[in-house]
Amino acid sequence: MTSQGIYTLANDNVYDQLVALLNSIEVNVSSQIPICIIPYDDRLELVKQEIASRPNVTLFENTESIQRWEDFAREVWAVHPRAKEKNLQLTPWYQQHLQRKFVAFDGDFDKFVFYDGDSLAMKPLDDVFAKLDTYDFVFDDWEHKKPEAFASLNISQIVAVSSYQAEEIRSKLHCGSFFASKRGLFSPTEIAAFKKKLIADREINWINEKGWWDDVFLFNYLTLRAESSIFNYTLSPNSQERTGNCANADPFINIDNILYNQQGQKPIHRIHYMGYPYQDFTNLAKGKDVDIPHKDVFLHYRFLKEPENKPEKFQYPNLLQKTKKKIYQFGRKLKAKMYNQFRRFR
């Protein structure tokens, strides 16, 4: 076993984002820290080529663990109230494999940090790993600020049928795009017990209906039910640790290709390109103009090891493409506006 390491989830579709993330970790976290890539699916030709060029990077190959978490998610979501919907394709997470990130609990790292693949690392992780001496989980997000209608868990319903208090639940709400934890949590025995509670005891109703097949919503149930101890940097008494992280909602400043929270120039753990499809990054890497915040920073890390291939000129969209882009941008800005309504930074 290895004492500390990093996990991410990837396949060939997100190759350009994977390379950028790996390079950002090498520069801003450590060039020596072990990194394990969890396969999102079997499309891994480019991923394996990249792994072969990096001595500290490996592929997660415990197929038993992957299948166990896949089965758990499928069986649980099958009894969710939304499972009866006819238009299943309207649920964006339906039958995706994001729950595979949970195989990290079965991996080789005693302590680990997970980054979503659509992220760039911006600072070292020493403090994050140190906090795992005290806590089961470390997060850095503002999910606890969401109105109950958009929260991962049905807070009022849980309070009505359990001994949990509303503030206790809310303070433990978290995202799954960046977290630290330990090997051995959520053992097969524990997961079997949670499955019984979710299915037989109908605690599936504790999970907000908006989150059907969403790994984060299931994750919140697991950490709450496991009575996990949690530290969230956005709830830290130290205001320097309370920052933003989302590319589509938070203002950052760029200093030598490292991003800082605009308010107070506070260091951030990562920038998360939440809401931007992988095709945007593929196109950007090919020299097509794409409207992504801090795209210069992404391109810096994507082509850090091959600067000769970094696009210098960009192909701009035609009128039809511009119209489609404006419609897409309007929807994205509307989502960001709604997101910002429940977030307050200090």
Secondary structure by P-SEA (a helix, b strand, c coil): ccccbbbbbbcccaaaaaaaaaaaaacccccccbbbbcccccccaaaaaaaaaccccccccaaaaaaaaaaaaaaaaccccccccccccccccccccccccccccccccccccccccccccccccaaaaaacccccbbbbcccccccccccccaaaaaaacccccaaaaaaacccccccccccccccaaaaaaaaaaaccccccccccccccccaaaaaaaaaaaacbbbbbcccccccccccccccccbbbbbcccccccccccccccbbbbccccaaaaaaaaacccccccaaaaaaaaaccccccccccbbbbbcaaaaaaaaaaaaaaaaaaaaaacccccc
